[in-house]
Amino acid sequence: MDNNHSISNFSESGILRRYVDILSEAGFKAVLCNKRNRDVLIDILNIALPPHKHVRSIAYSSTEIPGFTFANKSVRLDLRCTGDDGTEFIVELQCYRQDNFFRRCVEYAAKVYDAGSVRGDRHKYGLPPVYFIALLAGDAVSADRSDPVWKDRFIAEYTFREKLTGEVPDDTISIIFVELFRFTKELDQCESVLEQWFYAMKHVGTMDRLPDGLKNEVFRRFFEACEIERWDKDAKLSYEADMITERDYYNIIDTAREDGIAAGIAEGEARGLAAGEAKGIAAVAKSMKVMNLPIETIMQATGLSQKEVEEL
């Protein structure tokens, strides 16, 4: 190992970090979006997918969906790949709560599904299925998980089913949430390989070695892919740049929240708390729009809906 470690190699406590945090935007991109880690991505897909859908090989696809908005602007997905049978997979990491997150997942998946229509196919509708897999590092969706059926169950799958029988007439669009934020078990409490995967993904960034309880081939591949010193120079530089961008991004969100609350309190003292807080949040959102920040960033920072942001 050389001694020229970048700042991104250190944890918040100042301890040298051996492995990247897979549940950070920069870590997700550095590991799972790297084609050299194709086998690791396949392993993670297979633990998230239902048993009937087993992936053997994949090809990385363009993450851009062109002409997505009314202004004909494109949208970029975190990660997109295609299975050997033509199935499309979208994989995204979500760390913050976001209004209408489920709707966004459905819309993105539907756009990719529609893109599978081949021109000149005479409308045979031979469309490959689309699986949208969201790794939830934070409570991104408002869903009640108090029912006992969710105890020790951390993967939620949504698709088209017959309401009473549960029949799935065809494999079309599936939205899968891997709710890692709810998983709190220690390694010695894990009762399956699936739970070991949850533990590994949540904690790899804080470890200094591969734990004894995870010493098999799939986890060895995963930990090697996350080990920063194994990366080449270009990969390290790209990761460092992404870490800086990510820190700035979340600092903007946190600062905007604090400014919105402060402005709301000040206004609330004079005009009533609810009205003042709303005005303060709106002021922050306007400032962020002037900075040309993405609407999704403004929505995350302020809690406003897309319509409310656009109308400011």
Backbone bond lengths (Angstrom), bond angles and torsions (degrees), N, CA, C in turn:
res aa  C-N    CA-C-N  psi(-1)  N-CA   C-N-CA  omega(-1)  CA-C   N-CA-C  phi
1 M - - - 1.467 - - 1.533 109.73 -
2 D 1.356 115.26 139.61 1.457 117.10 174.16 1.523 108.65 -86.91
3 N 1.310 114.95 169.75 1.457 120.17 -176.37 1.518 112.67 -98.73
4 N 1.343 116.54 3.79 1.451 119.68 -177.56 1.526 110.10 -94.33
5 H 1.326 115.24 66.45 1.457 120.20 -178.67 1.522 110.04 -79.62
6 S 1.322 117.09 135.51 1.462 120.67 176.23 1.519 108.87 -76.91
7 I 1.327 115.26 165.70 1.456 119.73 -177.38 1.521 111.61 -62.17
8 S 1.354 117.32 -28.04 1.455 120.29 -177.02 1.517 112.28 -70.28
9 N 1.330 118.05 -11.36 1.466 120.90 178.36 1.523 112.08 -81.20
10 F 1.314 117.81 -1.72 1.449 120.68 -176.84 1.524 110.30 -110.04
11 S 1.320 114.66 142.35 1.460 119.50 175.97 1.515 108.57 -79.90
12 E 1.350 116.16 174.94 1.459 120.14 179.98 1.524 111.63 -62.15
13 S 1.333 117.62 -25.38 1.457 120.51 -179.83 1.524 112.21 -83.26
14 G 1.351 116.27 -1.60 1.457 119.79 179.41 1.514 113.95 88.67
15 I 1.326 118.30 0.48 1.460 121.63 179.51 1.524 109.59 -81.59
16 L 1.314 116.79 136.81 1.453 121.69 -179.96 1.517 109.81 -58.70
17 R 1.311 116.50 127.63 1.454 122.24 -177.52 1.525 109.79 -93.72
18 R 1.336 116.82 124.67 1.459 120.25 178.98 1.523 111.30 -85.40
19 Y 1.340 115.79 -40.88 1.461 120.95 -176.93 1.523 110.21 -113.60
20 V 1.313 115.18 149.94 1.454 120.86 179.19 1.536 110.03 -78.60
21 D 1.314 116.02 151.62 1.461 121.38 175.02 1.523 108.39 -81.23
22 I 1.321 117.14 108.79 1.462 121.91 -176.22 1.521 111.68 -67.20
23 L 1.349 117.53 -19.37 1.453 121.69 -179.08 1.526 112.35 -97.62
24 S 1.320 116.41 22.03 1.462 121.38 166.51 1.523 106.48 -106.42
25 E 1.335 116.31 153.86 1.467 119.25 -178.47 1.536 110.51 -58.92
26 A 1.334 116.08 -43.14 1.459 119.96 -178.37 1.526 111.15 -67.85
27 G 1.335 116.84 -40.57 1.459 120.14 179.56 1.516 112.12 -67.78
28 F 1.318 116.91 -41.40 1.468 122.34 176.79 1.529 109.72 -56.62
29 K 1.325 116.02 -48.21 1.458 120.71 -178.18 1.528 111.16 -66.05
30 A 1.337 116.73 -42.94 1.463 120.78 -176.49 1.523 112.57 -64.41
31 V 1.322 116.99 -34.78 1.470 120.59 -175.89 1.526 111.94 -95.40
32 L 1.313 116.90 -60.35 1.469 119.75 -170.61 1.520 113.48 -78.55
33 C 1.325 118.30 -25.34 1.464 120.01 178.84 1.520 112.43 -88.36
34 N 1.328 116.79 -0.50 1.459 121.79 177.84 1.528 108.77 -88.49
35 K 1.320 116.91 119.55 1.461 121.12 -175.40 1.528 112.90 -60.38
36 R 1.318 116.52 -22.90 1.470 118.91 178.43 1.521 112.13 -69.26
37 N 1.322 115.83 -16.68 1.463 120.06 178.47 1.525 111.48 -103.35
38 R 1.305 116.11 29.86 1.460 122.26 -178.76 1.529 111.67 -54.07
39 D 1.337 117.12 -42.35 1.471 120.82 -178.60 1.527 111.58 -63.13
40 V 1.335 116.66 -37.00 1.464 120.50 178.95 1.521 110.20 -66.71
41 L 1.323 116.76 -42.62 1.463 120.31 177.93 1.523 110.59 -61.87
42 I 1.330 117.43 -41.39 1.467 121.00 178.19 1.528 110.04 -61.70
43 D 1.329 117.22 -42.38 1.467 120.73 178.48 1.530 110.90 -58.93
44 I 1.330 116.65 -43.84 1.466 120.68 -177.94 1.528 110.80 -70.40
45 L 1.329 116.80 -38.84 1.466 119.46 175.78 1.525 110.32 -58.43
46 N 1.306 117.05 -44.03 1.461 120.78 -175.65 1.523 113.54 -70.08
47 I 1.320 117.73 -24.88 1.471 117.80 176.20 1.524 110.70 -81.37
48 A 1.339 117.57 -22.11 1.463 121.11 -179.36 1.520 112.74 -89.87
49 L 1.316 117.37 -29.59 1.455 121.50 -174.58 1.523 111.93 -78.80
50 P 1.336 117.12 156.44 1.469 119.98 175.02 1.520 110.40 -64.83
51 P 1.328 118.56 157.50 1.469 122.22 -173.25 1.523 114.72 -55.97
52 H 1.330 117.84 -32.94 1.464 119.52 -176.49 1.526 112.58 -73.25
53 K 1.345 116.76 -12.14 1.458 120.19 -175.55 1.525 109.65 -111.96
54 H 1.317 116.59 91.71 1.466 120.95 -178.18 1.528 109.26 -107.41
55 V 1.327 115.83 128.58 1.459 121.49 -177.78 1.523 109.76 -95.62
56 R 1.317 116.56 129.85 1.468 121.45 178.04 1.518 111.88 -103.47
57 S 1.322 116.68 -37.99 1.460 120.70 178.94 1.525 109.18 -151.16
58 I 1.315 116.02 157.79 1.465 121.25 -178.96 1.523 109.69 -140.85
59 A 1.325 114.37 159.82 1.466 121.82 170.12 1.520 106.84 -126.37
60 Y 1.322 116.75 131.61 1.458 119.90 178.43 1.528 109.49 -68.94
61 S 1.336 116.08 137.50 1.463 122.06 -177.00 1.516 110.20 -116.72
62 S 1.326 115.63 168.15 1.456 120.80 176.62 1.520 109.80 -61.06
63 T 1.320 116.68 137.38 1.465 120.99 179.55 1.525 111.84 -90.49
64 E 1.315 117.01 -0.59 1.464 120.78 -176.74 1.526 110.91 -93.34
65 I 1.342 115.78 132.80 1.464 121.75 171.46 1.523 106.10 -108.22
66 P 1.337 119.05 102.31 1.470 120.79 -175.20 1.520 112.40 -72.60
67 G 1.345 115.64 154.16 1.447 121.68 175.58 1.508 113.63 57.69
68 F 1.343 116.47 37.58 1.467 120.57 -172.98 1.521 112.13 -76.15
69 T 1.329 117.91 -38.68 1.457 121.60 -173.58 1.522 110.98 -102.15
70 F 1.344 116.09 171.02 1.454 120.86 178.12 1.528 111.35 -61.59
71 A 1.331 115.75 -28.37 1.465 120.04 178.40 1.525 111.16 -84.18
72 N 1.336 115.89 9.43 1.466 122.40 178.30 1.520 112.82 64.76
73 K 1.343 115.90 25.73 1.457 119.82 176.44 1.529 109.49 -86.14
74 S 1.303 115.25 150.65 1.463 119.97 180.00 1.522 110.45 -90.37
75 V 1.323 115.28 163.08 1.457 122.32 175.92 1.515 107.95 -122.76
76 R 1.327 116.63 141.37 1.461 120.48 178.26 1.519 110.26 -107.94
77 L 1.311 115.19 128.73 1.454 121.47 174.86 1.518 109.20 -83.93
78 D 1.335 116.92 161.75 1.464 119.39 176.54 1.526 110.71 -66.81
79 L 1.331 115.73 -48.01 1.463 120.56 -176.11 1.524 108.43 -155.33
80 R 1.310 115.52 138.04 1.466 121.06 178.30 1.521 108.86 -141.82
81 C 1.313 116.42 135.26 1.457 120.21 178.26 1.519 109.76 -147.19
82 T 1.327 115.39 164.86 1.457 121.60 -176.71 1.518 109.48 -123.72
83 G 1.338 116.29 131.07 1.452 120.83 178.60 1.514 112.07 -77.46
84 D 1.343 116.41 169.22 1.455 120.63 -177.00 1.527 112.58 -65.59
85 D 1.340 118.09 -17.83 1.463 121.24 177.95 1.527 111.97 -98.28
86 G 1.341 117.39 8.69 1.454 122.00 178.36 1.512 114.65 93.52
87 T 1.325 118.04 -8.95 1.465 120.74 178.87 1.522 110.91 -60.10
88 E 1.331 115.76 135.01 1.463 121.23 178.29 1.524 109.82 -94.26
89 F 1.328 115.62 135.73 1.463 121.15 177.11 1.525 109.46 -122.21
90 I 1.322 115.98 129.42 1.459 122.29 172.49 1.525 106.44 -113.38
91 V 1.323 117.19 128.01 1.459 120.99 179.51 1.525 108.20 -122.63
92 E 1.318 116.78 126.10 1.452 120.85 -179.98 1.520 110.46 -133.84
93 L 1.314 114.88 150.86 1.469 122.27 174.78 1.510 108.19 -106.63
94 Q 1.340 116.86 131.01 1.460 120.99 178.09 1.518 108.99 -127.11
95 C 1.326 116.27 121.07 1.465 121.16 -176.39 1.522 113.18 -105.80
96 Y 1.330 117.51 -24.39 1.459 121.45 -175.21 1.523 110.58 -117.22
97 R 1.320 115.41 152.75 1.466 120.40 172.69 1.527 109.07 -63.98
98 Q 1.332 115.03 141.34 1.454 119.78 -179.74 1.516 109.28 -143.60
99 D 1.338 115.67 128.76 1.459 119.56 176.92 1.524 109.63 -60.15
100 N 1.320 116.27 139.53 1.463 122.07 176.19 1.525 113.58 61.07
101 F 1.324 115.94 28.39 1.469 119.25 -178.72 1.529 111.00 -61.55
102 F 1.324 117.01 -41.91 1.462 119.09 -179.55 1.523 110.72 -62.25
103 R 1.313 116.71 -41.33 1.466 120.16 178.88 1.522 111.03 -62.31
104 R 1.324 115.85 -38.94 1.470 118.85 178.34 1.517 110.50 -63.30
105 C 1.339 116.78 -42.06 1.467 120.21 178.74 1.525 110.68 -59.85
106 V 1.339 115.59 -44.89 1.464 120.02 -179.67 1.524 110.64 -63.70
107 E 1.328 116.40 -42.88 1.465 119.70 -178.29 1.523 111.22 -63.68
108 Y 1.334 117.23 -45.40 1.454 120.17 179.15 1.531 111.04 -62.35
109 A 1.334 115.51 -45.08 1.463 119.30 -179.67 1.528 110.75 -63.29
110 A 1.333 116.56 -39.53 1.463 120.53 -180.00 1.521 111.58 -65.16
111 K 1.322 117.55 -37.68 1.459 120.94 177.79 1.528 110.93 -63.85
112 V 1.331 115.81 -42.74 1.467 119.26 178.74 1.527 109.94 -67.71
113 Y 1.337 116.34 -38.79 1.463 120.43 178.64 1.528 109.88 -61.78
114 D 1.323 117.05 -45.15 1.459 121.34 179.82 1.527 111.15 -64.06
115 A 1.346 115.93 -34.43 1.461 119.67 -179.90 1.529 111.77 -66.71
116 G 1.343 116.71 -15.42 1.467 119.99 179.92 1.509 113.18 -77.25
117 S 1.351 116.97 -7.26 1.459 120.55 178.44 1.519 109.74 -72.18
118 V 1.317 116.35 125.05 1.463 121.58 -178.22 1.519 109.60 -89.13
119 R 1.311 116.79 127.87 1.454 120.02 178.78 1.536 110.11 -61.62
120 G 1.315 114.98 137.87 1.450 118.89 179.41 1.510 113.92 81.15
121 D 1.353 117.57 12.43 1.464 119.20 -179.70 1.529 111.92 -85.34
122 R 1.356 115.85 6.90 1.463 122.01 178.44 1.536 111.77 57.68
123 H 1.326 114.12 32.80 1.469 120.68 175.70 1.537 112.28 56.98
124 K 1.311 115.50 44.03 1.462 119.44 176.86 1.528 111.70 -79.92
125 Y 1.324 116.33 -11.72 1.465 122.40 177.71 1.532 112.34 56.96
126 G 1.305 115.18 39.04 1.463 118.54 175.01 1.516 110.36 -84.03
127 L 1.342 115.57 59.25 1.466 120.85 -173.76 1.524 110.63 -87.08
128 P 1.326 117.20 132.36 1.468 119.26 176.11 1.516 110.90 -69.85
129 P 1.325 118.21 146.90 1.477 120.55 179.12 1.517 111.73 -67.35
130 V 1.333 114.86 158.36 1.462 122.42 178.80 1.526 108.73 -125.22
131 Y 1.326 116.09 130.22 1.466 122.03 175.36 1.526 108.37 -116.23
132 F 1.319 115.71 119.12 1.463 121.65 175.97 1.528 107.04 -100.60
133 I 1.331 116.03 113.98 1.469 121.47 -176.88 1.525 108.72 -111.91
134 A 1.323 116.12 117.51 1.458 121.45 179.94 1.523 109.69 -109.01
135 L 1.321 116.41 120.66 1.463 121.70 173.16 1.523 107.15 -86.75
136 L 1.313 116.80 110.18 1.461 121.40 -174.00 1.530 110.30 -96.35
137 A 1.332 115.43 102.04 1.459 120.55 176.43 1.515 110.84 -82.31
138 G 1.329 116.56 -17.59 1.452 122.70 176.60 1.510 109.62 -132.38
139 D 1.319 115.81 171.23 1.461 121.35 -177.92 1.523 108.54 -77.16
140 A 1.331 116.02 81.17 1.458 121.17 -172.05 1.515 113.44 -82.32
141 V 1.310 117.89 -18.29 1.463 120.84 -177.11 1.528 110.14 -124.58
142 S 1.310 115.36 149.99 1.460 120.43 177.12 1.526 108.12 -91.32
143 A 1.303 116.94 95.44 1.465 121.60 -178.56 1.520 109.16 -137.39
144 D 1.311 115.94 137.27 1.455 121.96 179.88 1.525 109.75 -80.57
145 R 1.319 116.84 117.50 1.463 121.38 179.64 1.528 110.76 -116.38
146 S 1.345 116.12 25.20 1.464 120.06 -178.12 1.524 113.03 -79.93
147 D 1.322 117.71 -19.38 1.467 121.04 179.70 1.529 109.44 -63.28
148 P 1.331 117.96 139.85 1.474 121.06 -179.81 1.528 114.31 -56.23
149 V 1.329 117.50 -21.94 1.460 120.10 -179.50 1.526 111.63 -62.55
150 W 1.346 116.36 -21.78 1.465 120.21 -179.01 1.524 112.89 -90.66
151 K 1.314 117.49 -2.09 1.463 119.45 178.07 1.533 109.45 -64.82
152 D 1.307 116.96 125.26 1.466 123.44 -178.91 1.527 112.52 61.66
153 R 1.316 116.42 20.79 1.466 120.45 174.35 1.516 107.38 -120.82
154 F 1.335 116.62 121.15 1.454 120.14 -171.21 1.524 113.03 -124.48
155 I 1.319 116.87 9.17 1.458 121.14 176.43 1.527 108.64 -121.18
156 A 1.326 116.11 124.28 1.463 121.78 177.64 1.523 108.54 -111.58
157 E 1.315 116.42 132.01 1.466 121.30 -178.48 1.531 109.60 -121.33
158 Y 1.327 116.05 129.47 1.459 122.35 178.88 1.530 109.01 -122.96
159 T 1.329 116.41 133.50 1.457 120.91 177.65 1.519 108.69 -158.20
160 F 1.323 117.81 -175.03 1.461 122.21 178.39 1.527 109.69 -82.24
161 R 1.325 116.72 118.14 1.461 121.87 -179.91 1.527 109.69 -135.35
162 E 1.304 115.92 154.84 1.458 120.42 170.54 1.525 107.46 -71.94
163 K 1.314 116.87 132.90 1.459 121.31 -167.39 1.528 113.18 -60.41
164 L 1.333 118.41 -44.82 1.459 120.84 -173.98 1.521 113.13 -87.22
165 T 1.320 117.29 -41.84 1.469 120.46 -174.48 1.520 113.33 -90.79
166 G 1.348 116.62 -19.09 1.457 119.26 -176.18 1.513 112.88 78.53
167 E 1.324 117.93 7.04 1.466 121.52 -178.41 1.527 110.90 -64.12
168 V 1.340 115.95 134.62 1.460 122.09 174.68 1.528 106.81 -105.79
169 P 1.326 118.54 105.96 1.462 120.41 -173.95 1.521 114.21 -67.15
170 D 1.333 116.71 -28.25 1.463 119.54 -179.92 1.522 109.00 -161.16
171 D 1.304 115.75 159.07 1.462 122.20 179.13 1.525 107.57 -87.49
172 T 1.342 116.96 103.97 1.464 120.74 -175.86 1.526 111.13 -120.00
173 I 1.333 116.32 -88.13 1.467 121.62 -179.29 1.522 109.28 -119.52
174 S 1.314 116.56 129.51 1.465 122.03 176.78 1.519 108.85 -128.00
175 I 1.320 115.97 135.83 1.460 122.75 175.73 1.525 107.12 -112.40
176 I 1.319 116.70 121.94 1.464 121.30 -176.51 1.524 109.50 -121.99
177 F 1.335 116.00 125.66 1.452 121.82 176.67 1.526 109.01 -107.28
178 V 1.324 116.71 120.14 1.458 122.06 172.75 1.523 105.79 -96.21
179 E 1.330 116.54 100.47 1.461 122.30 -168.17 1.531 111.01 -88.02
180 L 1.324 114.26 72.08 1.464 120.77 -176.31 1.525 112.04 -65.55
181 F 1.314 117.90 -26.55 1.469 120.56 -178.85 1.521 111.50 -64.12
182 R 1.332 117.55 -22.16 1.465 120.28 -179.75 1.525 112.37 -88.68
183 F 1.331 117.77 -11.40 1.460 120.55 -175.46 1.536 110.04 -84.77
184 T 1.332 116.85 120.04 1.465 121.06 -174.90 1.525 113.42 -125.34
185 K 1.312 118.68 6.66 1.460 120.67 -176.05 1.525 111.90 -71.93
186 E 1.333 115.14 149.80 1.450 121.06 170.51 1.527 108.29 -83.16
187 L 1.336 116.09 165.76 1.460 119.61 -174.80 1.525 112.06 -59.68
188 D 1.328 117.74 -41.69 1.465 119.65 -178.01 1.528 112.86 -71.96
189 Q 1.341 117.22 -7.10 1.456 121.43 176.48 1.529 112.60 -96.09
190 C 1.325 116.93 -9.08 1.457 120.89 -178.40 1.526 110.09 -68.60
191 E 1.320 115.89 131.91 1.454 121.04 -174.34 1.517 113.59 -108.65
192 S 1.317 117.81 2.34 1.467 121.16 -179.08 1.522 109.25 -155.18
193 V 1.319 115.69 166.22 1.467 120.88 175.72 1.524 109.97 -62.65
194 L 1.332 116.28 -35.49 1.462 120.71 178.07 1.523 110.53 -59.04
195 E 1.323 117.24 -47.44 1.459 120.08 179.50 1.525 111.09 -67.52
196 Q 1.325 118.10 -33.04 1.472 120.20 174.75 1.528 110.80 -62.63
197 W 1.342 116.44 -37.11 1.461 120.36 176.71 1.528 110.55 -64.53
198 F 1.317 116.95 -43.72 1.459 119.59 178.33 1.524 110.26 -58.20
199 Y 1.326 115.67 -45.54 1.465 120.38 -179.48 1.537 110.38 -62.21
200 A 1.323 116.53 -45.80 1.464 120.59 -177.93 1.524 111.21 -61.65
201 M 1.336 117.02 -44.91 1.457 119.64 -178.46 1.528 111.82 -66.38
202 K 1.331 117.05 -35.59 1.462 119.87 -179.11 1.524 112.88 -73.84
203 H 1.336 117.03 -32.89 1.465 119.27 -167.58 1.523 115.59 -115.98
204 V 1.332 118.67 -3.46 1.470 119.46 -175.29 1.534 111.23 -56.19
205 G 1.326 117.79 -35.95 1.461 120.26 -176.96 1.516 114.67 -68.01
206 T 1.347 117.77 -13.74 1.468 120.96 -178.82 1.528 112.32 -105.39
207 M 1.325 117.93 -0.36 1.467 121.04 -174.89 1.524 112.11 -94.40
208 D 1.337 114.98 158.44 1.458 119.79 176.33 1.528 112.25 -113.68
209 R 1.335 116.85 1.17 1.467 120.98 177.47 1.522 108.74 -165.55
210 L 1.329 115.66 166.11 1.458 121.16 175.29 1.526 108.80 -73.93
211 P 1.334 118.83 120.17 1.472 120.80 -177.79 1.526 111.91 -64.24
212 D 1.329 116.20 151.48 1.468 121.13 179.35 1.527 111.41 -57.25
213 G 1.334 116.97 -35.93 1.449 120.66 -177.27 1.519 114.59 -73.01
214 L 1.336 117.05 -4.16 1.467 120.93 -179.14 1.523 112.35 -121.29
215 K 1.324 116.28 19.99 1.459 119.12 -174.40 1.529 111.80 -85.15
216 N 1.337 115.04 75.53 1.455 120.37 167.54 1.524 107.94 -137.95
217 E 1.300 118.17 176.86 1.453 122.16 -168.73 1.526 113.50 -62.16
218 V 1.327 117.89 -43.04 1.462 119.19 -175.86 1.527 111.59 -65.98
219 F 1.328 117.29 -39.18 1.461 119.24 179.52 1.525 111.47 -76.57
220 R 1.322 117.23 -30.00 1.470 119.36 174.71 1.527 109.56 -61.47
221 R 1.342 117.20 -44.11 1.462 120.82 178.06 1.530 110.91 -61.52
222 F 1.321 115.90 -42.33 1.455 120.54 -178.21 1.527 111.18 -63.61
223 F 1.324 117.48 -47.49 1.459 120.65 -178.04 1.527 111.47 -67.62
224 E 1.324 117.29 -36.46 1.464 119.51 176.94 1.520 110.79 -65.30
225 A 1.328 117.49 -38.31 1.461 120.72 178.49 1.532 111.09 -65.58
226 C 1.332 117.17 -30.40 1.468 121.93 -178.49 1.526 113.34 -88.19
227 E 1.314 117.70 -7.96 1.468 120.84 -176.35 1.521 110.69 -78.37
228 I 1.317 116.90 113.04 1.458 122.94 -170.48 1.527 112.43 -60.84
229 E 1.328 117.35 -39.94 1.458 119.90 -176.66 1.527 113.10 -69.27
230 R 1.308 118.60 -11.96 1.464 121.46 176.44 1.528 111.90 -82.94
231 W 1.316 116.92 -13.73 1.459 120.04 -176.92 1.526 111.21 -77.05
232 D 1.331 115.83 153.54 1.458 118.73 175.42 1.531 109.57 -79.43
233 K 1.312 115.68 174.10 1.466 121.25 -174.22 1.521 111.89 -59.75
234 D 1.331 116.86 -44.01 1.462 120.31 -177.85 1.528 111.17 -63.51
235 A 1.324 116.48 -40.08 1.457 120.25 179.72 1.528 110.63 -64.50
236 K 1.328 117.03 -41.09 1.459 120.65 179.03 1.530 111.37 -64.62
237 L 1.341 116.78 -43.08 1.455 120.47 -179.72 1.534 111.15 -64.93
238 S 1.333 115.95 -40.45 1.455 119.92 178.45 1.520 111.03 -64.75
239 Y 1.330 116.31 -41.46 1.462 120.89 178.56 1.525 110.76 -63.33
240 E 1.323 116.73 -42.34 1.463 120.82 179.51 1.524 110.82 -61.54
241 A 1.332 116.63 -43.74 1.461 120.54 179.23 1.529 110.33 -63.73
242 D 1.324 117.12 -41.08 1.464 120.57 179.45 1.526 111.56 -67.20
243 M 1.339 116.83 -35.44 1.464 120.40 178.18 1.524 110.58 -64.17
244 I 1.331 116.75 -41.77 1.463 120.66 178.96 1.523 109.87 -63.19
245 T 1.330 116.16 -44.64 1.466 120.72 178.78 1.518 110.99 -61.92
246 E 1.334 116.06 -42.42 1.461 120.08 -178.76 1.520 111.17 -65.35
247 R 1.329 117.20 -42.42 1.459 120.15 179.04 1.525 110.94 -62.64
248 D 1.337 115.53 -42.35 1.468 119.17 178.01 1.517 110.54 -63.02
249 Y 1.316 116.56 -41.90 1.466 122.47 -178.38 1.525 110.70 -59.33
250 Y 1.333 116.37 -51.72 1.458 119.05 -178.01 1.525 112.12 -72.83
251 N 1.332 117.04 -26.76 1.459 119.37 174.84 1.527 110.67 -66.57
252 I 1.350 115.56 -38.16 1.462 119.53 176.83 1.519 110.11 -62.53
253 I 1.353 116.24 -45.22 1.463 120.39 179.84 1.525 111.15 -61.22
254 D 1.344 116.65 -47.83 1.460 120.24 -178.09 1.527 111.30 -65.08
255 T 1.338 116.36 -42.02 1.462 120.34 179.32 1.521 110.92 -64.54
256 A 1.323 115.87 -41.99 1.465 120.00 179.72 1.520 110.76 -62.47
257 R 1.338 115.91 -40.78 1.468 119.30 177.62 1.526 110.60 -61.04
258 E 1.352 115.70 -46.94 1.454 119.86 -178.68 1.528 111.27 -63.37
259 D 1.349 115.98 -42.15 1.460 119.50 179.18 1.523 110.84 -64.97
260 G 1.317 116.19 -40.07 1.456 120.29 179.51 1.509 111.71 -63.51
261 I 1.331 116.43 -42.82 1.467 120.56 178.73 1.526 110.69 -64.91
262 A 1.356 115.92 -44.07 1.468 119.67 -179.30 1.520 111.19 -63.52
263 A 1.331 115.68 -43.79 1.469 119.26 179.63 1.518 110.12 -64.93
264 G 1.330 116.28 -37.69 1.452 120.35 -179.76 1.515 111.92 -66.04
265 I 1.321 116.05 -41.33 1.467 119.71 179.43 1.522 110.73 -64.32
266 A 1.350 115.75 -44.11 1.465 119.65 -179.91 1.523 110.83 -62.06
267 E 1.313 116.39 -45.61 1.456 120.36 179.40 1.523 110.40 -68.48
268 G 1.327 115.32 -35.40 1.460 119.86 -177.67 1.510 112.45 -65.18
269 E 1.341 117.01 -33.36 1.464 119.73 178.66 1.514 111.65 -62.38
270 A 1.343 115.31 -28.77 1.459 118.72 -177.67 1.529 112.69 -96.09
271 R 1.354 116.81 -33.61 1.467 118.14 -170.24 1.530 113.94 -124.56
272 G 1.315 116.19 2.45 1.461 117.31 -175.91 1.515 108.85 108.75
273 L 1.313 116.88 132.15 1.463 121.72 -170.54 1.519 113.63 -57.92
274 A 1.313 118.90 -47.28 1.463 121.41 -175.19 1.520 111.36 -62.21
275 A 1.334 116.70 -48.18 1.461 120.45 -179.00 1.523 111.10 -65.46
276 G 1.338 116.06 -40.35 1.460 119.73 -179.26 1.506 112.26 -65.81
277 E 1.330 116.97 -42.11 1.466 120.42 179.90 1.527 110.47 -63.99
278 A 1.328 116.50 -41.45 1.459 120.43 178.92 1.526 110.59 -62.24
279 K 1.338 116.23 -41.54 1.455 119.49 179.97 1.532 111.14 -66.69
280 G 1.328 116.10 -38.97 1.459 119.57 179.49 1.518 111.93 -64.88
281 I 1.334 116.65 -42.68 1.461 120.75 178.87 1.523 110.31 -64.13
282 A 1.332 116.05 -41.04 1.462 119.81 179.14 1.525 110.71 -62.44
283 A 1.340 116.47 -37.94 1.468 120.09 179.80 1.519 110.97 -65.05
284 V 1.327 116.17 -41.02 1.464 119.52 177.88 1.523 110.53 -64.23
285 A 1.340 116.62 -43.05 1.464 120.67 179.94 1.523 111.03 -60.77
286 K 1.337 116.20 -40.52 1.463 119.56 178.66 1.523 110.99 -62.66
287 S 1.326 116.18 -41.46 1.467 120.16 179.32 1.522 110.91 -62.77
288 M 1.326 116.18 -40.20 1.464 120.26 -179.77 1.527 110.84 -68.29
289 K 1.349 116.76 -33.66 1.462 119.57 176.50 1.524 110.54 -66.00
290 V 1.335 116.25 -39.52 1.466 120.42 178.00 1.521 110.60 -61.54
291 M 1.352 116.14 -31.97 1.469 121.45 178.71 1.527 111.78 -78.80
292 N 1.340 116.95 0.65 1.470 122.82 179.69 1.527 112.76 61.40
293 L 1.340 115.93 33.43 1.455 119.46 175.75 1.521 109.73 -76.24
294 P 1.338 118.16 150.20 1.462 120.91 179.97 1.523 111.67 -58.15
295 I 1.321 116.24 147.08 1.469 120.86 179.96 1.523 111.11 -58.78
296 E 1.348 116.92 -38.18 1.468 119.43 -179.84 1.520 111.21 -62.79
297 T 1.335 117.27 -36.47 1.464 121.16 177.27 1.524 110.27 -64.11
298 I 1.333 116.68 -44.21 1.464 121.35 179.64 1.522 110.09 -64.07
299 M 1.331 116.90 -40.30 1.463 120.81 179.12 1.519 110.90 -62.21
300 Q 1.340 116.56 -42.89 1.461 120.80 179.84 1.516 111.29 -65.67
301 A 1.335 116.38 -39.01 1.464 120.15 -175.86 1.520 112.53 -72.98
302 T 1.323 117.15 -33.17 1.459 120.28 -170.75 1.520 114.53 -110.71
303 G 1.331 116.88 -20.01 1.454 119.41 -176.37 1.521 113.28 82.56
304 L 1.340 116.78 3.68 1.460 120.29 178.35 1.527 110.26 -77.00
305 S 1.315 116.52 156.22 1.457 121.08 176.48 1.520 109.24 -79.88
306 Q 1.340 115.75 166.72 1.467 119.90 178.22 1.525 111.03 -60.00
307 K 1.320 116.90 -41.31 1.456 120.99 -179.75 1.521 110.92 -63.08
308 E 1.339 116.70 -42.62 1.455 120.30 -179.57 1.523 111.89 -64.07
309 V 1.340 116.49 -39.55 1.464 120.46 178.89 1.535 110.00 -66.59
310 E 1.324 116.27 -44.49 1.463 119.88 -177.44 1.515 112.14 -65.12
311 E 1.335 117.12 -29.17 1.456 121.33 -177.35 1.527 113.82 -84.62
312 L 1.321 117.71 -7.89 1.465 120.45 -179.30 1.529 110.20 -66.23
